[in-house]
């Protein structure tokens, strides 16, 4: 339920959770970590096809 919402990152920046943020976070989860969360997610860079990535982003966007 965070798609489209603004989130504060650990470094103090404010971002809007959009398709690009989700894609980048799946591929490089150690970058742009939301404040209050530990960067423990593994990277999925190179492990998902473009269609799988798009499906995953669509699924995350649908969560309320």
CHARMM-style PDB file with segment names, atoms N, HN, CA, C and O in Angstrom:
ATOM      1  N   UNK     1       0.783  -1.197   0.000  1.00  0.00      PROA
ATOM      2  CA  UNK     1       0.000   0.000   0.000  1.00  0.00      PROA
ATOM      3  C   UNK     1       0.830   1.268   0.000  1.00  0.00      PROA
ATOM      4  O   UNK     1       0.342   2.316   0.425  1.00  0.00      PROA
ATOM      5  N   UNK     2       2.075   1.206  -0.466  1.00  0.00      PROA
ATOM      6  HN  UNK     2       2.471   0.356  -0.811  1.00  0.00      PROA
ATOM      7  CA  UNK     2       2.902   2.425  -0.453  1.00  0.00      PROA
ATOM      8  C   UNK     2       3.050   3.060  -1.827  1.00  0.00      PROA
ATOM      9  O   UNK     2       3.629   4.141  -1.943  1.00  0.00      PROA
ATOM     10  N   UNK     3       2.541   2.413  -2.869  1.00  0.00      PROA
ATOM     11  HN  UNK     3       2.071   1.536  -2.775  1.00  0.00      PROA
ATOM     12  CA  UNK     3       2.729   2.973  -4.202  1.00  0.00      PROA
ATOM     13  C   UNK     3       2.081   4.349  -4.288  1.00  0.00      PROA
ATOM     14  O   UNK     3       0.922   4.530  -3.915  1.00  0.00      PROA
ATOM     15  N   UNK     4       2.847   5.311  -4.784  1.00  0.00      PROA
ATOM     16  HN  UNK     4       3.789   5.164  -5.087  1.00  0.00      PROA
ATOM     17  CA  UNK     4       2.368   6.681  -4.934  1.00  0.00      PROA
ATOM     18  C   UNK     4       2.554   7.539  -3.694  1.00  0.00      PROA
ATOM     19  O   UNK     4       2.339   8.751  -3.737  1.00  0.00      PROA
ATOM     20  N   UNK     5       2.952   6.924  -2.593  1.00  0.00      PROA
ATOM     21  HN  UNK     5       3.127   5.940  -2.558  1.00  0.00      PROA
ATOM     22  CA  UNK     5       3.144   7.673  -1.356  1.00  0.00      PROA
ATOM     23  C   UNK     5       4.571   8.203  -1.280  1.00  0.00      PROA
ATOM     24  O   UNK     5       5.485   7.692  -1.928  1.00  0.00      PROA
ATOM     25  N   UNK     6       4.729   9.236  -0.474  1.00  0.00      PROA
ATOM     26  HN  UNK     6       3.986   9.651   0.052  1.00  0.00      PROA
ATOM     27  CA  UNK     6       6.046   9.798  -0.230  1.00  0.00      PROA
ATOM     28  C   UNK     6       6.640   9.098   0.991  1.00  0.00      PROA
ATOM     29  O   UNK     6       5.950   8.876   1.986  1.00  0.00      PROA
ATOM     30  N   UNK     7       7.908   8.757   0.905  1.00  0.00      PROA
ATOM     31  HN  UNK     7       8.468   8.938   0.096  1.00  0.00      PROA
ATOM     32  CA  UNK     7       8.607   8.074   1.989  1.00  0.00      PROA
ATOM     33  C   UNK     7       9.920   8.783   2.269  1.00  0.00      PROA
ATOM     34  O   UNK     7      10.569   9.302   1.361  1.00  0.00      PROA
ATOM     35  N   UNK     8      10.301   8.797   3.537  1.00  0.00      PROA
ATOM     36  HN  UNK     8       9.774   8.375   4.275  1.00  0.00      PROA
ATOM     37  CA  UNK     8      11.594   9.355   3.910  1.00  0.00      PROA
ATOM     38  C   UNK     8      12.628   8.236   3.903  1.00  0.00      PROA
ATOM     39  O   UNK     8      12.406   7.162   4.462  1.00  0.00      PROA
ATOM     40  N   UNK     9      13.753   8.505   3.266  1.00  0.00      PROA
ATOM     41  HN  UNK     9      13.934   9.378   2.813  1.00  0.00      PROA
ATOM     42  CA  UNK     9      14.829   7.519   3.208  1.00  0.00      PROA
ATOM     43  C   UNK     9      15.750   7.680   4.407  1.00  0.00      PROA
ATOM     44  O   UNK     9      15.709   8.697   5.100  1.00  0.00      PROA
ATOM     45  N   UNK    10      16.572   6.683   4.644  1.00  0.00      PROA
ATOM     46  HN  UNK    10      16.606   5.857   4.081  1.00  0.00      PROA
ATOM     47  CA  UNK    10      17.503   6.700   5.773  1.00  0.00      PROA
ATOM     48  C   UNK    10      18.438   7.908   5.722  1.00  0.00      PROA
ATOM     49  O   UNK    10      18.889   8.379   6.766  1.00  0.00      PROA
ATOM     50  N   UNK    11      18.736   8.413   4.528  1.00  0.00      PROA
ATOM     51  HN  UNK    11      18.370   8.030   3.680  1.00  0.00      PROA
ATOM     52  CA  UNK    11      19.634   9.559   4.401  1.00  0.00      PROA
ATOM     53  C   UNK    11      18.891  10.895   4.500  1.00  0.00      PROA
ATOM     54  O   UNK    11      19.498  11.952   4.325  1.00  0.00      PROA
ATOM     55  N   UNK    12      17.582  10.856   4.780  1.00  0.00      PROA
ATOM     56  HN  UNK    12      17.090   9.997   4.921  1.00  0.00      PROA
ATOM     57  CA  UNK    12      16.807  12.066   4.967  1.00  0.00      PROA
ATOM     58  C   UNK    12      16.076  12.573   3.736  1.00  0.00      PROA
ATOM     59  O   UNK    12      15.217  13.447   3.844  1.00  0.00      PROA
ATOM     60  N   UNK    13      16.406  12.035   2.564  1.00  0.00      PROA
ATOM     61  HN  UNK    13      17.105  11.325   2.476  1.00  0.00      PROA
ATOM     62  CA  UNK    13      15.698  12.457   1.353  1.00  0.00      PROA
ATOM     63  C   UNK    13      14.275  11.931   1.375  1.00  0.00      PROA
ATOM     64  O   UNK    13      13.986  10.908   1.995  1.00  0.00      PROA
ATOM     65  N   UNK    14      13.389  12.644   0.690  1.00  0.00      PROA
ATOM     66  HN  UNK    14      13.623  13.476   0.186  1.00  0.00      PROA
ATOM     67  CA  UNK    14      12.000  12.228   0.538  1.00  0.00      PROA
ATOM     68  C   UNK    14      11.809  11.808  -0.919  1.00  0.00      PROA
ATOM     69  O   UNK    14      12.189  12.535  -1.837  1.00  0.00      PROA
ATOM     70  N   UNK    15      11.218  10.632  -1.121  1.00  0.00      PROA
ATOM     71  HN  UNK    15      10.909  10.042  -0.375  1.00  0.00      PROA
ATOM     72  CA  UNK    15      10.964  10.132  -2.472  1.00  0.00      PROA
ATOM     73  C   UNK    15       9.494   9.761  -2.595  1.00  0.00      PROA
ATOM     74  O   UNK    15       8.805   9.568  -1.594  1.00  0.00      PROA
ATOM     75  N   UNK    16       9.023   9.664  -3.830  1.00  0.00      PROA
ATOM     76  HN  UNK    16       9.583   9.821  -4.643  1.00  0.00      PROA
ATOM     77  CA  UNK    16       7.697   9.132  -4.100  1.00  0.00      PROA
ATOM     78  C   UNK    16       7.887   7.718  -4.624  1.00  0.00      PROA
ATOM     79  O   UNK    16       8.651   7.493  -5.563  1.00  0.00      PROA
ATOM     80  N   UNK    17       7.194   6.773  -4.017  1.00  0.00      PROA
ATOM     81  HN  UNK    17       6.573   6.956  -3.255  1.00  0.00      PROA
ATOM     82  CA  UNK    17       7.306   5.378  -4.444  1.00  0.00      PROA
ATOM     83  C   UNK    17       6.579   5.233  -5.782  1.00  0.00      PROA
ATOM     84  O   UNK    17       5.354   5.327  -5.855  1.00  0.00      PROA
ATOM     85  N   UNK    18       7.361   5.001  -6.834  1.00  0.00      PROA
ATOM     86  HN  UNK    18       8.356   4.924  -6.774  1.00  0.00      PROA
ATOM     87  CA  UNK    18       6.823   4.843  -8.180  1.00  0.00      PROA
ATOM     88  C   UNK    18       7.450   3.609  -8.828  1.00  0.00      PROA
ATOM     89  O   UNK    18       8.220   2.888  -8.194  1.00  0.00      PROA
ATOM     90  N   UNK    19       7.114   3.377 -10.083  1.00  0.00      PROA
ATOM     91  HN  UNK    19       6.488   3.962 -10.598  1.00  0.00      PROA
ATOM     92  CA  UNK    19       7.652   2.206 -10.795  1.00  0.00      PROA
ATOM     93  C   UNK    19       9.177   2.162 -10.741  1.00  0.00      PROA
ATOM     94  O   UNK    19       9.761   1.106 -10.499  1.00  0.00      PROA
ATOM     95  N   UNK    20       9.818   3.302 -10.966  1.00  0.00      PROA
ATOM     96  HN  UNK    20       9.343   4.160 -11.162  1.00  0.00      PROA
ATOM     97  CA  UNK    20      11.279   3.337 -10.991  1.00  0.00      PROA
ATOM     98  C   UNK    20      11.870   3.014  -9.628  1.00  0.00      PROA
ATOM     99  O   UNK    20      12.861   2.288  -9.541  1.00  0.00      PROA
ATOM    100  N   UNK    21      11.275   3.545  -8.560  1.00  0.00      PROA
ATOM    101  HN  UNK    21      10.470   4.135  -8.631  1.00  0.00      PROA
ATOM    102  CA  UNK    21      11.783   3.245  -7.223  1.00  0.00      PROA
ATOM    103  C   UNK    21      11.669   1.748  -6.945  1.00  0.00      PROA
ATOM    104  O   UNK    21      12.615   1.131  -6.455  1.00  0.00      PROA
ATOM    105  N   UNK    22      10.510   1.164  -7.258  1.00  0.00      PROA
ATOM    106  HN  UNK    22       9.741   1.664  -7.656  1.00  0.00      PROA
ATOM    107  CA  UNK    22      10.321  -0.269  -7.003  1.00  0.00      PROA
ATOM    108  C   UNK    22      11.335  -1.088  -7.795  1.00  0.00      PROA
ATOM    109  O   UNK    22      11.976  -1.983  -7.244  1.00  0.00      PROA
ATOM    110  N   UNK    23      11.482  -0.787  -9.089  1.00  0.00      PROA
ATOM    111  HN  UNK    23      10.961  -0.060  -9.536  1.00  0.00      PROA
ATOM    112  CA  UNK    23      12.441  -1.518  -9.933  1.00  0.00      PROA
ATOM    113  C   UNK    23      13.856  -1.392  -9.367  1.00  0.00      PROA
ATOM    114  O   UNK    23      14.562  -2.390  -9.220  1.00  0.00      PROA
ATOM    115  N   UNK    24      14.261  -0.171  -9.054  1.00  0.00      PROA
ATOM    116  HN  UNK    24      13.688   0.639  -9.173  1.00  0.00      PROA
ATOM    117  CA  UNK    24      15.614   0.047  -8.534  1.00  0.00      PROA
ATOM    118  C   UNK    24      15.811  -0.645  -7.194  1.00  0.00      PROA
ATOM    119  O   UNK    24      16.890  -1.170  -6.922  1.00  0.00      PROA
ATOM    120  N   UNK    25      14.781  -0.652  -6.356  1.00  0.00      PROA
ATOM    121  HN  UNK    25      13.904  -0.226  -6.578  1.00  0.00      PROA
ATOM    122  CA  UNK    25      14.923  -1.274  -5.039  1.00  0.00      PROA
ATOM    123  C   UNK    25      15.011  -2.798  -5.155  1.00  0.00      PROA
ATOM    124  O   UNK    25      15.712  -3.433  -4.368  1.00  0.00      PROA
ATOM    125  N   UNK    26      14.320  -3.383  -6.113  1.00  0.00      PROA
ATOM    126  HN  UNK    26      13.750  -2.866  -6.752  1.00  0.00      PROA
ATOM    127  CA  UNK    26      14.421  -4.831  -6.328  1.00  0.00      PROA
ATOM    128  C   UNK    26      15.824  -5.184  -6.815  1.00  0.00      PROA
ATOM    129  O   UNK    26      16.385  -6.202  -6.409  1.00  0.00      PROA
ATOM    130  N   UNK    27      16.384  -4.353  -7.675  1.00  0.00      PROA
ATOM    131  HN  UNK    27      15.927  -3.526  -8.005  1.00  0.00      PROA
ATOM    132  CA  UNK    27      17.711  -4.627  -8.237  1.00  0.00      PROA
ATOM    133  C   UNK    27      18.850  -4.193  -7.321  1.00  0.00      PROA
ATOM    134  O   UNK    27      19.903  -4.830  -7.309  1.00  0.00      PROA
ATOM    135  N   UNK    28      18.660  -3.122  -6.553  1.00  0.00      PROA
ATOM    136  HN  UNK    28      17.804  -2.605  -6.562  1.00  0.00      PROA
ATOM    137  CA  UNK    28      19.710  -2.612  -5.661  1.00  0.00      PROA
ATOM    138  C   UNK    28      19.100  -2.228  -4.316  1.00  0.00      PROA
ATOM    139  O   UNK    28      18.979  -1.045  -4.001  1.00  0.00      PROA
ATOM    140  N   UNK    29      18.712  -3.240  -3.516  1.00  0.00      PROA
ATOM    141  HN  UNK    29      18.811  -4.202  -3.772  1.00  0.00      PROA
ATOM    142  CA  UNK    29      17.992  -2.970  -2.284  1.00  0.00      PROA
ATOM    143  C   UNK    29      18.815  -2.256  -1.203  1.00  0.00      PROA
ATOM    144  O   UNK    29      18.243  -1.739  -0.243  1.00  0.00      PROA
ATOM    145  N   UNK    30      20.111  -2.222  -1.340  1.00  0.00      PROA
ATOM    146  HN  UNK    30      20.576  -2.642  -2.119  1.00  0.00      PROA
ATOM    147  CA  UNK    30      20.945  -1.544  -0.347  1.00  0.00      PROA
ATOM    148  C   UNK    30      20.953  -0.031  -0.546  1.00  0.00      PROA
ATOM    149  O   UNK    30      21.373   0.709   0.344  1.00  0.00      PROA
ATOM    150  N   UNK    31      20.492   0.432  -1.707  1.00  0.00      PROA
ATOM    151  HN  UNK    31      20.151  -0.169  -2.430  1.00  0.00      PROA
ATOM    152  CA  UNK    31      20.411   1.861  -2.003  1.00  0.00      PROA
ATOM    153  C   UNK    31      19.008   2.352  -1.677  1.00  0.00      PROA
ATOM    154  O   UNK    31      18.037   1.608  -1.816  1.00  0.00      PROA
ATOM    155  N   UNK    32      18.903   3.583  -1.252  1.00  0.00      PROA
ATOM    156  HN  UNK    32      19.692   4.187  -1.139  1.00  0.00      PROA
ATOM    157  CA  UNK    32      17.607   4.233  -1.033  1.00  0.00      PROA
ATOM    158  C   UNK    32      16.695   3.453  -0.098  1.00  0.00      PROA
ATOM    159  O   UNK    32      15.537   3.189  -0.424  1.00  0.00      PROA
ATOM    160  N   UNK    33      17.223   3.085   1.068  1.00  0.00      PROA
ATOM    161  HN  UNK    33      18.163   3.300   1.333  1.00  0.00      PROA
ATOM    162  CA  UNK    33      16.469   2.341   2.068  1.00  0.00      PROA
ATOM    163  C   UNK    33      15.543   3.301   2.814  1.00  0.00      PROA
ATOM    164  O   UNK    33      15.956   4.395   3.199  1.00  0.00      PROA
ATOM    165  N   UNK    34      14.298   2.891   3.015  1.00  0.00      PROA
ATOM    166  HN  UNK    34      13.962   2.002   2.702  1.00  0.00      PROA
ATOM    167  CA  UNK    34      13.330   3.698   3.741  1.00  0.00      PROA
ATOM    168  C   UNK    34      13.742   3.784   5.213  1.00  0.00      PROA
ATOM    169  O   UNK    34      14.151   2.794   5.818  1.00  0.00      PROA
ATOM    170  N   UNK    35      13.625   4.979   5.765  1.00  0.00      PROA
ATOM    171  HN  UNK    35      13.292   5.784   5.273  1.00  0.00      PROA
ATOM    172  CA  UNK    35      13.990   5.227   7.159  1.00  0.00      PROA
ATOM    173  C   UNK    35      13.250   4.242   8.069  1.00  0.00      PROA
ATOM    174  O   UNK    35      12.052   4.004   7.912  1.00  0.00      PROA
ATOM    175  N   UNK    36      13.998   3.677   9.023  1.00  0.00      PROA
ATOM    176  HN  UNK    36      14.971   3.870   9.150  1.00  0.00      PROA
ATOM    177  CA  UNK    36      13.421   2.740   9.977  1.00  0.00      PROA
ATOM    178  C   UNK    36      13.523   1.288   9.574  1.00  0.00      PROA
ATOM    179  O   UNK    36      13.174   0.401  10.353  1.00  0.00      PROA
ATOM    180  N   UNK    37      14.001   1.029   8.354  1.00  0.00      PROA
ATOM    181  HN  UNK    37      14.285   1.750   7.721  1.00  0.00      PROA
ATOM    182  CA  UNK    37      14.151  -0.340   7.879  1.00  0.00      PROA
ATOM    183  C   UNK    37      15.628  -0.683   7.728  1.00  0.00      PROA
ATOM    184  O   UNK    37      16.440   0.172   7.374  1.00  0.00      PROA
ATOM    185  N   UNK    38      15.965  -1.926   7.997  1.00  0.00      PROA
ATOM    186  HN  UNK    38      15.306  -2.621   8.284  1.00  0.00      PROA
ATOM    187  CA  UNK    38      17.329  -2.401   7.790  1.00  0.00      PROA
ATOM    188  C   UNK    38      17.458  -2.905   6.352  1.00  0.00      PROA
ATOM    189  O   UNK    38      16.527  -3.502   5.814  1.00  0.00      PROA
ATOM    190  N   UNK    39      18.609  -2.662   5.738  1.00  0.00      PROA
ATOM    191  HN  UNK    39      19.366  -2.177   6.176  1.00  0.00      PROA
ATOM    192  CA  UNK    39      18.813  -3.127   4.351  1.00  0.00      PROA
ATOM    193  C   UNK    39      19.182  -4.607   4.309  1.00  0.00      PROA
ATOM    194  O   UNK    39      20.346  -4.954   4.110  1.00  0.00      PROA
ATOM    195  N   UNK    40      18.192  -5.478   4.498  1.00  0.00      PROA
ATOM    196  HN  UNK    40      17.246  -5.196   4.660  1.00  0.00      PROA
ATOM    197  CA  UNK    40      18.462  -6.914   4.562  1.00  0.00      PROA
ATOM    198  C   UNK    40      17.999  -7.689   3.323  1.00  0.00      PROA
ATOM    199  O   UNK    40      18.326  -8.866   3.174  1.00  0.00      PROA
ATOM    200  N   UNK    41      17.239  -7.033   2.429  1.00  0.00      PROA
ATOM    201  HN  UNK    41      16.974  -6.076   2.550  1.00  0.00      PROA
ATOM    202  CA  UNK    41      16.733  -7.729   1.250  1.00  0.00      PROA
ATOM    203  C   UNK    41      17.886  -8.049   0.288  1.00  0.00      PROA
ATOM    204  O   UNK    41      18.738  -7.197   0.035  1.00  0.00      PROA
ATOM    205  N   UNK    42      17.909  -9.267  -0.243  1.00  0.00      PROA
ATOM    206  HN  UNK    42      17.216  -9.959  -0.038  1.00  0.00      PROA
ATOM    207  CA  UNK    42      18.941  -9.588  -1.233  1.00  0.00      PROA
ATOM    208  C   UNK    42      18.609  -8.943  -2.585  1.00  0.00      PROA
ATOM    209  O   UNK    42      17.463  -8.578  -2.845  1.00  0.00      PROA
ATOM    210  N   UNK    43      19.610  -8.813  -3.422  1.00  0.00      PROA
ATOM    211  HN  UNK    43      20.541  -9.109  -3.210  1.00  0.00      PROA
ATOM    212  CA  UNK    43      19.383  -8.265  -4.759  1.00  0.00      PROA
ATOM    213  C   UNK    43      18.776  -9.327  -5.672  1.00  0.00      PROA
ATOM    214  O   UNK    43      19.052 -10.520  -5.540  1.00  0.00      PROA
ATOM    215  N   UNK    44      17.956  -8.868  -6.586  1.00  0.00      PROA
ATOM    216  HN  UNK    44      17.732  -7.899  -6.693  1.00  0.00      PROA
ATOM    217  CA  UNK    44      17.394  -9.745  -7.613  1.00  0.00      PROA
ATOM    218  C   UNK    44      17.854  -9.300  -8.995  1.00  0.00      PROA
ATOM    219  O   UNK    44      17.277  -9.691 -10.010  1.00  0.00      PROA
ATOM    220  N   UNK    45      18.901  -8.476  -9.023  1.00  0.00      PROA
ATOM    221  HN  UNK    45      19.370  -8.158  -8.199  1.00  0.00      PROA
ATOM    222  CA  UNK    45      19.436  -7.972 -10.288  1.00  0.00      PROA
ATOM    223  C   UNK    45      19.884  -9.143 -11.159  1.00  0.00      PROA
ATOM    224  O   UNK    45      20.651 -10.002 -10.725  1.00  0.00      PROA
ATOM    225  N   UNK    46      19.391  -9.157 -12.391  1.00  0.00      PROA
ATOM    226  HN  UNK    46      18.768  -8.459 -12.743  1.00  0.00      PROA
ATOM    227  CA  UNK    46      19.771 -10.200 -13.331  1.00  0.00      PROA
ATOM    228  C   UNK    46      19.035 -11.517 -13.149  1.00  0.00      PROA
ATOM    229  O   UNK    46      19.270 -12.463 -13.901  1.00  0.00      PROA
ATOM    230  N   UNK    47      18.149 -11.594 -12.162  1.00  0.00      PROA
ATOM    231  HN  UNK    47      17.959 -10.825 -11.551  1.00  0.00      PROA
ATOM    232  CA  UNK    47      17.446 -12.844 -11.898  1.00  0.00      PROA
ATOM    233  C   UNK    47      16.027 -12.859 -12.437  1.00  0.00      PROA
ATOM    234  O   UNK    47      15.401 -13.917 -12.509  1.00  0.00      PROA
ATOM    235  N   UNK    48      15.511 -11.692 -12.816  1.00  0.00      PROA
ATOM    236  HN  UNK    48      16.019 -10.833 -12.757  1.00  0.00      PROA
ATOM    237  CA  UNK    48      14.144 -11.598 -13.327  1.00  0.00      PROA
ATOM    238  C   UNK    48      14.164 -11.120 -14.767  1.00  0.00      PROA
ATOM    239  O   UNK    48      14.936 -10.232 -15.130  1.00  0.00      PROA
ATOM    240  N   UNK    49      13.311 -11.715 -15.581  1.00  0.00      PROA
ATOM    241  HN  UNK    49      12.683 -12.436 -15.286  1.00  0.00      PROA
ATOM    242  CA  UNK    49      13.166 -11.214 -16.950  1.00  0.00      PROA
ATOM    243  C   UNK    49      12.399  -9.893 -16.888  1.00  0.00      PROA
ATOM    244  O   UNK    49      11.842  -9.539 -15.849  1.00  0.00      PROA
ATOM    245  N   UNK    50      12.377  -9.177 -17.993  1.00  0.00      PROA
ATOM    246  HN  UNK    50      12.830  -9.465 -18.837  1.00  0.00      PROA
ATOM    247  CA  UNK    50      11.645  -7.907 -18.041  1.00  0.00      PROA
ATOM    248  C   UNK    50      10.160  -8.129 -17.762  1.00  0.00      PROA
ATOM    249  O   UNK    50       9.538  -7.341 -17.049  1.00  0.00      PROA
ATOM    250  N   UNK    51       9.590  -9.193 -18.319  1.00  0.00      PROA
ATOM    251  HN  UNK    51      10.095  -9.833 -18.899  1.00  0.00      PROA
ATOM    252  CA  UNK    51       8.166  -9.451 -18.084  1.00  0.00      PROA
ATOM    253  C   UNK    51       7.907  -9.846 -16.630  1.00  0.00      PROA
ATOM    254  O   UNK    51       6.876  -9.476 -16.068  1.00  0.00      PROA
ATOM    255  N   UNK    52       8.821 -10.586 -16.018  1.00  0.00      PROA
ATOM    256  HN  UNK    52       9.658 -10.886 -16.475  1.00  0.00      PROA
ATOM    257  CA  UNK    52       8.672 -10.934 -14.599  1.00  0.00      PROA
ATOM    258  C   UNK    52       8.773  -9.680 -13.724  1.00  0.00      PROA
ATOM    259  O   UNK    52       8.013  -9.518 -12.769  1.00  0.00      PROA
ATOM    260  N   UNK    53       9.712  -8.801 -14.057  1.00  0.00      PROA
ATOM    261  HN  UNK    53      10.329  -8.932 -14.833  1.00  0.00      PROA
ATOM    262  CA  UNK    53       9.869  -7.564 -13.310  1.00  0.00      PROA
ATOM    263  C   UNK    53       8.606  -6.717 -13.423  1.00  0.00      PROA
ATOM    264  O   UNK    53       8.119  -6.192 -12.422  1.00  0.00      PROA
ATOM    265  N   UNK    54       8.077  -6.581 -14.626  1.00  0.00      PROA
ATOM    266  HN  UNK    54       8.472  -7.008 -15.440  1.00  0.00      PROA
ATOM    267  CA  UNK    54       6.856  -5.797 -14.833  1.00  0.00      PROA
ATOM    268  C   UNK    54       5.674  -6.398 -14.068  1.00  0.00      PROA
ATOM    269  O   UNK    54       4.857  -5.666 -13.509  1.00  0.00      PROA
ATOM    270  N   UNK    55       5.584  -7.725 -14.043  1.00  0.00      PROA
ATOM    271  HN  UNK    55       6.248  -8.320 -14.497  1.00  0.00      PROA
ATOM    272  CA  UNK    55       4.509  -8.388 -13.313  1.00  0.00      PROA
ATOM    273  C   UNK    55       4.655  -8.157 -11.811  1.00  0.00      PROA
ATOM    274  O   UNK    55       3.663  -7.928 -11.118  1.00  0.00      PROA
ATOM    275  N   UNK    56       5.866  -8.215 -11.314  1.00  0.00      PROA
ATOM    276  HN  UNK    56       6.672  -8.401 -11.877  1.00  0.00      PROA
ATOM    277  CA  UNK    56       6.112  -7.989  -9.893  1.00  0.00      PROA
ATOM    278  C   UNK    56       5.773  -6.553  -9.499  1.00  0.00      PROA
ATOM    279  O   UNK    56       5.163  -6.318  -8.455  1.00  0.00      PROA
ATOM    280  N   UNK    57       6.169  -5.600 -10.334  1.00  0.00      PROA
ATOM    281  HN  UNK    57       6.664  -5.791 -11.181  1.00  0.00      PROA
ATOM    282  CA  UNK    57       5.842  -4.191 -10.077  1.00  0.00      PROA
ATOM    283  C   UNK    57       4.330  -4.003 -10.089  1.00  0.00      PROA
ATOM    284  O   UNK    57       3.788  -3.319  -9.220  1.00  0.00      PROA
ATOM    285  N   UNK    58       3.646  -4.595 -11.053  1.00  0.00      PROA
ATOM    286  HN  UNK    58       4.086  -5.150 -11.759  1.00  0.00      PROA
ATOM    287  CA  UNK    58       2.183  -4.484 -11.118  1.00  0.00      PROA
ATOM    288  C   UNK    58       1.540  -5.074  -9.862  1.00  0.00      PROA
ATOM    289  O   UNK    58       0.579  -4.516  -9.334  1.00  0.00      PROA
ATOM    290  N   UNK    59       2.068  -6.199  -9.389  1.00  0.00      PROA
ATOM    291  HN  UNK    59       2.849  -6.653  -9.819  1.00  0.00      PROA
ATOM    292  CA  UNK    59       1.534  -6.811  -8.180  1.00  0.00      PROA
ATOM    293  C   UNK    59       1.735  -5.893  -6.972  1.00  0.00      PROA
ATOM    294  O   UNK    59       0.805  -5.674  -6.196  1.00  0.00      PROA
ATOM    295  N   UNK    60       2.929  -5.364  -6.815  1.00  0.00      PROA
ATOM    296  HN  UNK    60       3.685  -5.542  -7.445  1.00  0.00      PROA
ATOM    297  CA  UNK    60       3.219  -4.471  -5.680  1.00  0.00      PROA
ATOM    298  C   UNK    60       2.313  -3.237  -5.734  1.00  0.00      PROA
ATOM    299  O   UNK    60       1.821  -2.779  -4.703  1.00  0.00      PROA
ATOM    300  N   UNK    61       2.097  -2.707  -6.927  1.00  0.00      PROA
ATOM    301  HN  UNK    61       2.496  -3.079  -7.765  1.00  0.00      PROA
ATOM    302  CA  UNK    61       1.214  -1.542  -7.081  1.00  0.00      PROA
ATOM    303  C   UNK    61      -0.217  -1.870  -6.686  1.00  0.00      PROA
ATOM    304  O   UNK    61      -0.944  -0.984  -6.236  1.00  0.00      PROA
ATOM    305  N   UNK    62      -0.638  -3.113  -6.842  1.00  0.00      PROA
ATOM    306  HN  UNK    62      -0.047  -3.832  -7.208  1.00  0.00      PROA
ATOM    307  CA  UNK    62      -2.017  -3.489  -6.541  1.00  0.00      PROA
ATOM    308  C   UNK    62      -2.276  -3.690  -5.050  1.00  0.00      PROA
ATOM    309  O   UNK    62      -3.431  -3.727  -4.626  1.00  0.00      PROA
ATOM    310  N   UNK    63      -1.222  -3.820  -4.254  1.00  0.00      PROA
ATOM    311  HN  UNK    63      -0.283  -3.790  -4.598  1.00  0.00      PROA
ATOM    312  CA  UNK    63      -1.399  -4.076  -2.810  1.00  0.00      PROA
ATOM    313  C   UNK    63      -1.962  -2.844  -2.130  1.00  0.00      PROA
ATOM    314  O   UNK    63      -1.519  -1.729  -2.408  1.00  0.00      PROA
ATOM    315  N   UNK    64      -2.900  -3.020  -1.271  1.00  0.00      PROA
ATOM    316  HN  UNK    64      -3.260  -3.926  -1.046  1.00  0.00      PROA
ATOM    317  CA  UNK    64      -3.516  -1.898  -0.542  1.00  0.00      PROA
ATOM    318  C   UNK    64      -3.207  -1.981   0.924  1.00  0.00      PROA
ATOM    319  OT1 UNK    64      -3.639  -1.126   1.696  1.00  0.00      PROA
TER     320      UNK     64
END
